[in-house]
Amino acid sequence: MGHSLLDLWYGFGVALQPAHLLWAVFGVLLGNMVGVLPGLGALTTISMLLPLTYAMAPVPAILMLAGIFYGSQYGGAIGAILLNLPSHPPHAVTCLDGYPMTRAGRGGAALGVTMLASFFAASVGIVVMIFLSPYLVRIAFKFGPAEVSSIMLLGLLAGATMSRGSPLKGVAMTLFGMMCGVVGTDVNTGVLRLTFGMPSLSDGVELGALCMGLFAIADFLVTVNRERVVTEHARMSMRDMRPTRAELRRSLMPMLRGTLVGTLFGAIPGTGPTITTFIAYALERKVSRHPERFGTGLIEGVAAPEAASHSKTQVDFIPTLTLGIPGDAVMALLLGALILKGIEPGPQLITAHRDIFWGLVASFWIGNVLLLVLNVPMIGVWVRLLRVPYRLLVPAAVFFTCIGVYSGRNSLFDVGELAVFGVLGAVFLLLEFPISPIILGYVLGPLLEENFRRALLLSRGDLGVFLHRPISAGFLAACCLVLGVQLASWMRRLRVAVPVAGRAVP
């Protein structure tokens, strides 16, 4: 521990050098701003600024790119809570309770709790990076295809039942999301699947178009002819923008549980932040005494996924830097930036490039403190967005949504996908089908299929491999427990409904 503290002190010396600090602050501020804009997230921004790093030294280049990454995580929650715009896929689950809080006049409180949860979770993630990196790397090596496929199955089962209303509707939407996820080229055989003869679908359905269409465009289509209630709550005092003591007390345990989920998933290579936020939300709903109230504006439904997202963001750097295994597309881009600088990721990076690793860790803390200082006073500014007239807000939001989706792959076909999923989402909302399981099925379905097939190939077709490995068997047991709980709940509701129906008959 003493050696780690000395290394951290050395890292602060590297990060606080004026040139390094300037680029880190620039990355954090830029990431926070683009995080608010729909679709213009960390991946697009880092891609555009990557050529700039060719003329930069390795340390400031990596500090800037990393600052863009975790800075965008802060900004992404703003659109999700205030406008039901999930600017980035991990924040789609935040819309479920964040936006209802805004409609109830508690949008400022939701943003306040989000900032506190984000800072707390990021701080825990940084501490984990400092002291537990070797242990988490050792745990990560124990997760093979069988373990990953089992945990993906658990996430799908939990997500299919986490929405309000009929569990069958949740299962149906999860299956629809899995169908969207397998569109494109099969990674094992190279065969095109469900493309319907359209070459533009060979790379699959674009995730940004799916999220923006199902949440943002669908909400606009459903509410375009209705009186906007949110603007009535746009004028509020600073006291209304602060979370109450009761809200902070109710947020404490969800923050802790979300941080734990994000930390555990951060150590597992190949799992993105979107998976983490949905599982954290599903966990909160399972442990809650009133799961039926989720989706109506509970502060717990905001604190848990945001904490999971930010702890995951920090811990994600452990497998990326020490194993060379990126957790998502942004991490893969950061990995590419390291390789372009002639730095080979791996276990030797911590000792061979101490200035990069420990300077990066120290910059995380500096950047998160800066984001907290900037965003807490800015809560009032973000809430004032709601005072923009709805007739101006909707066209502007749709415009930026289309620009963000188009910039992902420079394809007008993706904008067409946005329109299609917007119409489908509006139909699902009118029929009272849950939307969030679609995103979960899209993300987890391909991962489940890929790792399931890989596990069978390695075991020569033996299904027993999922039971012979203890970690995989444990997750499968948890799947059986989830199914048993749902079946028992269904039978209990059926037992209550039958006598009531009998008495209703004359």
C-alpha positions as CSV (number, residue, x, y, z in Angstrom):
1,M,0.0,0.0,0.0
2,G,2.8,2.4,0.8
3,H,4.4,1.7,-2.5
4,S,1.1,2.5,-4.3
5,L,0.8,5.8,-2.4
6,L,4.3,6.8,-3.4
7,D,3.4,5.9,-7.0
8,L,0.2,8.0,-6.8
9,W,2.2,11.0,-5.4
10,Y,4.5,10.6,-8.4
11,G,1.4,10.5,-10.7
12,F,0.1,13.8,-9.2
13,G,3.5,15.3,-10.0
14,V,3.1,14.2,-13.6
15,A,-0.5,15.3,-14.0
16,L,-0.1,18.7,-12.4
17,Q,2.6,19.8,-14.8
18,P,1.2,22.9,-16.5
19,A,1.2,21.4,-20.0
20,H,-0.3,18.1,-18.9
21,L,-2.9,19.7,-16.7
22,L,-4.0,22.1,-19.5
23,W,-4.7,19.2,-21.9
24,A,-6.4,17.2,-19.3
25,V,-8.7,20.1,-18.4
26,F,-9.4,20.7,-22.1
27,G,-10.4,17.1,-22.6
28,V,-12.7,17.1,-19.5
29,L,-14.5,20.3,-20.5
30,L,-14.9,19.2,-24.2
31,G,-16.2,15.8,-23.1
32,N,-18.7,17.4,-20.7
33,M,-20.0,19.6,-23.5
34,V,-20.3,16.9,-26.2
35,G,-21.9,14.6,-23.6
36,V,-25.0,16.9,-23.5
37,L,-25.4,16.7,-27.3
38,P,-27.4,13.7,-28.6
39,G,-25.1,11.2,-30.3
40,L,-22.0,13.4,-30.3
41,G,-20.3,11.3,-27.6
42,A,-16.8,10.3,-26.6
43,L,-16.3,7.9,-29.6
44,T,-17.0,10.6,-32.2
45,T,-15.0,13.3,-30.4
46,I,-12.0,11.1,-29.8
47,S,-12.1,9.9,-33.4
48,M,-12.0,13.5,-34.7
49,L,-9.2,14.5,-32.3
50,L,-7.0,11.5,-32.7
51,P,-5.0,13.1,-35.6
52,L,-4.2,15.9,-33.2
53,T,-2.3,13.5,-30.9
54,Y,0.2,12.7,-33.6
55,A,2.1,15.9,-32.8
56,M,1.7,15.6,-29.0
57,A,3.8,13.8,-26.4
58,P,2.3,10.5,-25.1
59,V,1.3,11.7,-21.6
60,P,-0.7,14.8,-22.5
61,A,-2.3,13.0,-25.5
62,I,-3.6,10.1,-23.3
63,L,-4.7,12.5,-20.5
64,M,-6.8,14.6,-23.0
65,L,-8.4,11.5,-24.6
66,A,-9.2,10.0,-21.3
67,G,-10.7,13.3,-20.1
68,I,-13.0,13.4,-23.0
69,F,-14.1,9.8,-22.2
70,Y,-15.1,10.3,-18.6
71,G,-16.2,13.9,-19.1
72,S,-18.8,12.8,-21.6
73,Q,-20.2,10.4,-19.0
74,Y,-21.2,13.4,-16.8
75,G,-22.8,15.3,-19.6
76,G,-24.7,12.4,-21.0
77,A,-27.0,12.2,-18.0
78,I,-28.3,15.7,-18.5
79,G,-30.2,15.1,-21.7
80,A,-31.5,11.8,-20.4
81,I,-33.0,13.4,-17.2
82,L,-34.3,16.7,-18.6
83,L,-35.4,15.8,-22.1
84,N,-35.7,12.0,-22.2
85,L,-32.7,12.1,-24.7
86,P,-30.2,9.3,-23.9
87,S,-27.3,11.1,-25.5
88,H,-25.3,7.9,-25.1
89,P,-26.5,4.3,-24.7
90,P,-25.4,3.8,-21.1
91,H,-27.8,6.6,-20.1
92,A,-30.8,5.0,-21.7
93,V,-31.8,3.4,-18.4
94,T,-31.5,6.8,-16.6
95,C,-34.4,8.0,-18.7
96,L,-36.8,5.5,-17.0
97,D,-36.8,7.4,-13.7
98,G,-34.9,10.6,-14.4
99,Y,-37.4,12.0,-16.9
100,P,-40.5,11.2,-14.7
101,M,-38.7,13.1,-12.0
102,T,-38.3,16.1,-14.3
103,R,-42.0,15.9,-15.2
104,A,-42.8,16.0,-11.4
105,G,-40.6,19.1,-11.0
106,R,-37.6,17.3,-9.5
107,G,-35.3,17.4,-12.4
108,G,-32.8,19.5,-10.5
109,A,-32.7,17.1,-7.6
110,A,-32.1,14.2,-10.1
111,L,-29.2,16.0,-11.6
112,G,-27.8,16.8,-8.2
113,V,-27.9,13.2,-7.1
114,T,-26.4,12.2,-10.4
115,M,-23.4,14.4,-9.9
116,L,-22.9,13.2,-6.4
117,A,-23.3,9.5,-7.4
118,S,-20.9,10.0,-10.3
119,F,-18.2,11.6,-8.2
120,F,-18.5,9.0,-5.4
121,A,-18.4,6.1,-7.8
122,A,-15.6,7.5,-9.8
123,S,-13.6,8.0,-6.6
124,V,-14.1,4.4,-5.6
125,G,-13.1,3.3,-9.1
126,I,-9.9,5.3,-8.8
127,V,-9.1,3.8,-5.4
128,V,-9.7,0.3,-6.9
129,M,-7.3,1.1,-9.7
130,I,-4.7,2.2,-7.3
131,F,-4.8,-0.7,-4.8
132,L,-6.6,-3.6,-6.4
133,S,-5.4,-3.6,-10.0
134,P,-3.3,-6.8,-9.6
135,Y,-6.2,-8.7,-8.0
136,L,-8.8,-7.6,-10.5
137,V,-6.5,-8.6,-13.3
138,R,-6.2,-12.1,-11.7
139,I,-10.0,-12.3,-11.4
140,A,-10.4,-11.2,-15.1
141,F,-8.3,-14.1,-16.2
142,K,-10.8,-16.5,-14.7
143,F,-13.6,-15.3,-17.0
144,G,-13.7,-17.4,-20.1
145,P,-16.5,-17.8,-22.7
146,A,-18.6,-20.1,-20.5
147,E,-18.5,-17.5,-17.6
148,V,-19.2,-14.6,-19.9
149,S,-22.1,-16.3,-21.6
150,S,-23.7,-17.3,-18.2
151,I,-23.5,-13.7,-16.9
152,M,-25.0,-12.4,-20.1
153,L,-27.9,-14.8,-19.7
154,L,-28.4,-13.6,-16.2
155,G,-28.5,-10.0,-17.4
156,L,-31.0,-10.8,-20.1
157,L,-33.3,-12.6,-17.6
158,A,-33.1,-9.8,-15.1
159,G,-33.6,-7.1,-17.7
160,A,-36.6,-8.9,-19.3
161,T,-38.4,-8.7,-15.9
162,M,-37.3,-5.4,-14.7
163,S,-39.9,-3.3,-16.5
164,R,-43.3,-2.5,-15.1
165,G,-46.3,-4.3,-16.4
166,S,-46.6,-7.7,-17.9
167,P,-43.3,-9.8,-17.8
168,L,-44.4,-11.4,-21.1
169,K,-44.2,-7.9,-22.7
170,G,-40.7,-7.5,-21.2
171,V,-39.6,-10.9,-22.6
172,A,-41.1,-10.0,-26.0
173,M,-39.2,-6.7,-26.1
174,T,-35.9,-8.4,-25.1
175,L,-36.3,-10.9,-27.9
176,F,-36.9,-8.1,-30.3
177,G,-33.7,-6.4,-29.1
178,M,-31.8,-9.7,-29.6
179,M,-33.1,-9.9,-33.2
180,C,-31.9,-6.4,-33.8
181,G,-28.5,-7.3,-32.3
182,V,-27.8,-10.3,-34.6
183,V,-28.5,-8.3,-37.8
184,G,-25.3,-8.1,-39.9
185,T,-22.3,-10.3,-40.5
186,D,-21.9,-13.4,-38.5
187,V,-18.5,-13.1,-36.8
188,N,-17.7,-16.9,-37.1
189,T,-18.9,-17.7,-40.6
190,G,-19.0,-14.3,-42.3
191,V,-22.6,-15.0,-43.5
192,L,-25.0,-12.0,-43.7
193,R,-28.1,-12.4,-41.4
194,L,-31.4,-10.5,-41.5
195,T,-30.0,-7.8,-43.8
196,F,-32.9,-8.2,-46.3
197,G,-30.5,-7.6,-49.2
198,M,-29.4,-4.2,-47.9
199,P,-25.6,-3.8,-47.8
200,S,-25.8,-1.0,-45.3
201,L,-27.0,-3.5,-42.7
202,S,-23.9,-5.7,-43.1
203,D,-22.3,-3.9,-40.1
204,G,-25.4,-4.3,-38.1
205,V,-28.0,-1.9,-36.6
206,E,-26.4,1.3,-35.3
207,L,-26.7,1.5,-31.5
208,G,-27.0,5.3,-31.5
209,A,-29.9,5.2,-34.0
210,L,-31.6,2.5,-32.0
211,C,-31.4,4.3,-28.6
212,M,-32.2,7.8,-30.0
213,G,-35.2,6.4,-32.0
214,L,-36.7,4.4,-29.3
215,F,-36.4,7.0,-26.6
216,A,-36.1,10.5,-28.1
217,I,-37.9,10.4,-31.4
218,A,-40.6,8.0,-30.1
219,D,-41.3,10.4,-27.2
220,F,-41.5,13.4,-29.5
221,L,-44.0,11.5,-31.8
222,V,-46.2,10.5,-28.8
223,T,-46.2,13.9,-27.1
224,V,-46.1,16.3,-30.0
225,N,-49.8,17.1,-29.9
226,R,-50.0,17.3,-26.1
227,E,-49.5,20.2,-23.8
228,R,-45.9,20.0,-22.4
229,V,-46.1,19.7,-18.6
230,V,-42.4,20.0,-18.0
231,T,-42.1,23.7,-18.8
232,E,-44.4,24.5,-15.8
233,H,-41.6,23.3,-13.5
234,A,-38.8,25.1,-15.2
235,R,-38.9,28.1,-12.9
236,M,-37.6,26.9,-9.6
237,S,-35.4,28.2,-6.8
238,M,-32.0,26.9,-5.9
239,R,-33.5,25.1,-3.0
240,D,-35.7,23.1,-5.3
241,M,-32.7,22.1,-7.3
242,R,-31.0,20.5,-4.4
243,P,-31.8,16.9,-3.3
244,T,-33.6,16.7,0.0
245,R,-32.2,14.8,2.9
246,A,-34.7,12.0,2.4
247,E,-33.6,11.7,-1.3
248,L,-30.0,11.6,-0.3
249,R,-30.6,9.0,2.3
250,R,-32.6,6.9,-0.2
251,S,-29.8,7.3,-2.7
252,L,-26.9,6.1,-0.4
253,M,-27.4,2.3,-0.7
254,P,-28.2,2.4,-4.5
255,M,-25.0,4.4,-5.0
256,L,-23.0,1.7,-3.1
257,R,-24.6,-1.2,-4.9
258,G,-24.3,0.5,-8.3
259,T,-20.6,1.3,-7.6
260,L,-20.0,-2.4,-6.6
261,V,-21.7,-3.6,-9.9
262,G,-19.6,-1.2,-12.0
263,T,-16.4,-2.2,-10.2
264,L,-17.0,-5.9,-10.7
265,F,-18.0,-5.5,-14.4
266,G,-15.1,-3.1,-15.0
267,A,-12.6,-5.9,-14.3
268,I,-14.3,-8.2,-16.9
269,P,-13.0,-7.6,-20.4
270,G,-15.5,-7.0,-23.2
271,T,-18.4,-5.8,-21.1
272,G,-19.4,-2.2,-21.9
273,P,-21.0,0.4,-19.6
274,T,-24.5,-0.1,-21.1
275,I,-24.6,-3.7,-19.7
276,T,-23.5,-2.4,-16.3
277,T,-26.2,0.3,-16.0
278,F,-29.0,-2.0,-16.9
279,I,-27.9,-4.7,-14.5
280,A,-27.5,-2.1,-11.7
281,Y,-31.0,-0.9,-12.4
282,A,-32.4,-4.5,-12.4
283,L,-30.6,-5.2,-9.1
284,E,-32.1,-2.1,-7.5
285,R,-35.6,-3.2,-8.6
286,K,-35.0,-6.7,-7.2
287,V,-34.0,-5.5,-3.8
288,S,-36.6,-2.8,-3.5
289,R,-39.7,-3.2,-1.3
290,H,-41.7,-1.4,-4.0
291,P,-40.4,-2.6,-7.4
292,E,-43.7,-1.5,-9.0
293,R,-42.8,2.1,-8.4
294,F,-39.7,2.0,-10.6
295,G,-40.3,3.9,-13.8
296,T,-42.5,6.5,-12.0
297,G,-39.7,8.8,-10.8
298,L,-37.7,7.1,-8.1
299,I,-34.4,8.6,-7.1
300,E,-32.9,5.1,-6.6
301,G,-33.5,4.4,-10.3
302,V,-31.2,7.4,-11.1
303,A,-28.5,6.9,-8.5
304,A,-27.7,3.2,-9.1
305,P,-27.1,3.2,-12.9
306,E,-25.2,6.4,-12.9
307,A,-22.9,5.2,-10.1
308,A,-22.4,1.9,-12.0
309,S,-21.6,3.7,-15.2
310,H,-18.9,5.9,-13.6
311,S,-17.2,3.3,-11.5
312,K,-17.2,1.0,-14.6
313,T,-15.6,3.9,-16.6
314,Q,-12.7,4.2,-14.3
315,V,-12.1,0.5,-13.7
316,D,-12.4,-0.2,-17.4
317,F,-8.8,1.2,-17.8
318,I,-7.4,-1.8,-15.8
319,P,-8.0,-4.5,-18.4
320,T,-7.3,-2.0,-21.2
321,L,-3.9,-0.9,-19.9
322,T,-2.7,-4.1,-18.2
323,L,-4.1,-6.8,-20.5
324,G,-4.6,-4.9,-23.7
325,I,-8.3,-6.0,-23.8
326,P,-10.7,-3.0,-24.4
327,G,-14.1,-3.1,-22.8
328,D,-15.9,-1.2,-25.6
329,A,-15.3,0.8,-28.7
330,V,-14.0,3.9,-26.9
331,M,-11.5,1.8,-25.0
332,A,-10.4,0.2,-28.2
333,L,-9.8,3.7,-29.6
334,L,-7.7,4.7,-26.6
335,L,-5.8,1.4,-27.0
336,G,-5.1,2.4,-30.6
337,A,-3.8,5.8,-29.5
338,L,-1.4,4.1,-27.1
339,I,-0.1,1.8,-29.8
340,L,0.3,4.7,-32.2
341,K,2.6,6.3,-29.7
342,G,4.7,3.1,-29.6
343,I,3.4,2.1,-26.2
344,E,2.5,-1.6,-25.9
345,P,-0.3,-2.3,-23.4
346,G,0.3,-5.2,-21.0
347,P,1.3,-6.1,-17.5
348,Q,4.7,-4.3,-18.0
349,L,3.1,-1.0,-18.7
350,I,2.8,0.0,-15.0
351,T,6.6,-0.3,-14.6
352,A,7.8,0.5,-18.1
353,H,5.7,3.7,-18.4
354,R,5.1,4.9,-14.9
355,D,4.5,8.4,-16.0
356,I,1.6,7.4,-18.3
357,F,-0.2,5.0,-15.9
358,W,0.1,6.9,-12.7
359,G,-0.3,10.3,-14.4
360,L,-3.5,9.0,-15.9
361,V,-4.7,7.8,-12.5
362,A,-4.0,11.1,-10.8
363,S,-5.7,13.0,-13.7
364,F,-8.9,11.0,-13.1
365,W,-9.2,12.5,-9.6
366,I,-8.3,16.0,-10.8
367,G,-10.8,15.8,-13.7
368,N,-13.6,14.4,-11.5
369,V,-13.2,17.1,-8.9
370,L,-13.2,19.7,-11.7
371,L,-16.4,18.2,-13.2
372,L,-18.1,18.2,-9.8
373,V,-17.1,21.9,-9.2
374,L,-18.4,22.9,-12.6
375,N,-21.6,20.9,-12.8
376,V,-23.1,21.4,-9.4
377,P,-23.4,25.2,-9.9
378,M,-24.5,24.6,-13.5
379,I,-27.6,22.5,-12.4
380,G,-29.7,25.7,-12.5
381,V,-28.5,26.4,-16.1
382,W,-29.4,22.9,-17.2
383,V,-32.8,23.1,-15.7
384,R,-33.4,26.4,-17.5
385,L,-33.3,24.4,-20.7
386,L,-36.9,23.4,-19.9
387,R,-38.0,27.0,-20.3
388,V,-37.3,26.8,-24.1
389,P,-40.7,26.6,-25.9
390,Y,-41.6,23.1,-26.9
391,R,-42.2,24.2,-30.5
392,L,-38.5,25.2,-30.7
393,L,-37.1,22.5,-28.5
394,V,-38.4,19.5,-30.5
395,P,-37.0,20.6,-33.9
396,A,-33.6,21.5,-32.4
397,A,-33.4,18.2,-30.5
398,V,-34.4,16.2,-33.6
399,F,-31.8,18.1,-35.6
400,F,-29.0,17.4,-33.2
401,T,-30.1,13.8,-32.9
402,C,-29.9,13.3,-36.7
403,I,-26.5,15.1,-36.8
404,G,-25.2,12.9,-34.0
405,V,-26.5,9.7,-35.5
406,Y,-25.1,10.6,-39.0
407,S,-21.6,11.5,-37.6
408,G,-21.2,8.0,-36.1
409,R,-20.6,6.4,-39.5
410,N,-21.2,9.3,-41.9
411,S,-24.2,7.4,-43.3
412,L,-27.7,8.7,-44.2
413,F,-28.9,5.1,-43.8
414,D,-28.4,5.4,-40.1
415,V,-30.7,8.5,-40.1
416,G,-33.3,6.3,-41.8
417,E,-32.8,3.7,-39.0
418,L,-33.4,6.5,-36.5
419,A,-36.8,7.3,-38.2
420,V,-37.8,3.6,-38.4
421,F,-37.0,2.9,-34.7
422,G,-38.7,6.2,-33.7
423,V,-42.0,5.1,-35.3
424,L,-41.6,1.6,-33.8
425,G,-40.9,3.1,-30.4
426,A,-44.0,5.3,-30.6
427,V,-46.1,2.2,-31.5
428,F,-44.7,0.3,-28.5
429,L,-45.3,3.2,-26.2
430,L,-48.9,3.5,-27.3
431,L,-49.4,-0.3,-26.8
432,E,-47.7,0.1,-23.3
433,F,-44.8,-2.2,-24.2
434,P,-41.5,-1.4,-22.2
435,I,-38.7,0.1,-24.3
436,S,-35.6,-0.5,-22.1
437,P,-35.5,-4.3,-22.6
438,I,-34.9,-3.8,-26.3
439,I,-31.6,-2.0,-25.6
440,L,-30.5,-4.7,-23.2
441,G,-31.4,-7.5,-25.7
442,Y,-29.5,-5.7,-28.4
443,V,-26.3,-5.3,-26.3
444,L,-26.3,-8.7,-24.5
445,G,-27.8,-10.9,-27.2
446,P,-24.8,-10.9,-29.6
447,L,-22.4,-11.3,-26.6
448,L,-24.3,-14.3,-25.4
449,E,-24.4,-15.9,-28.8
450,E,-20.7,-15.3,-29.5
451,N,-19.4,-16.6,-26.2
452,F,-21.9,-19.5,-26.1
453,R,-20.6,-20.7,-29.5
454,R,-17.0,-20.1,-28.5
455,A,-17.5,-22.2,-25.3
456,L,-19.0,-25.0,-27.3
457,L,-16.1,-24.9,-29.8
458,L,-13.5,-25.1,-27.0
459,S,-15.4,-27.9,-25.2
460,R,-16.0,-29.9,-28.5
461,G,-19.8,-29.4,-28.1
462,D,-20.0,-30.5,-24.5
463,L,-22.8,-28.5,-22.8
464,G,-21.5,-29.6,-19.4
465,V,-18.8,-27.0,-19.6
466,F,-21.3,-24.4,-18.3
467,L,-21.8,-26.6,-15.1
468,H,-18.3,-27.9,-14.6
469,R,-16.8,-24.4,-14.2
470,P,-17.8,-23.0,-10.8
471,I,-18.3,-19.3,-11.7
472,S,-20.5,-20.3,-14.7
473,A,-22.5,-22.7,-12.6
474,G,-23.0,-19.9,-10.0
475,F,-24.4,-17.6,-12.5
476,L,-26.7,-20.3,-14.0
477,A,-28.0,-20.9,-10.5
478,A,-28.8,-17.2,-10.2
479,C,-30.7,-17.5,-13.5
480,C,-32.8,-20.3,-12.1
481,L,-33.4,-18.3,-8.9
482,V,-34.6,-15.3,-11.0
483,L,-37.0,-17.6,-13.0
484,G,-38.2,-19.2,-9.8
485,V,-39.0,-15.8,-8.2
486,Q,-40.9,-14.7,-11.3
487,L,-42.8,-18.0,-11.5
488,A,-43.8,-17.8,-7.8
489,S,-44.9,-14.2,-8.2
490,W,-47.0,-15.1,-11.2
491,M,-48.7,-18.0,-9.3
492,R,-49.3,-15.7,-6.3
493,R,-51.0,-13.1,-8.5
494,L,-53.0,-15.9,-10.2
495,R,-54.2,-17.3,-6.9
496,V,-55.3,-13.8,-5.8
497,A,-57.1,-13.0,-9.1
498,V,-59.1,-16.3,-9.3
499,P,-61.2,-15.8,-6.1
500,V,-61.8,-12.1,-7.0
501,A,-63.0,-13.2,-10.4
502,G,-65.2,-15.8,-8.8
503,R,-66.9,-13.3,-6.5
504,A,-67.4,-11.0,-9.4
505,V,-69.6,-13.5,-11.1
506,P,-73.3,-13.3,-9.9
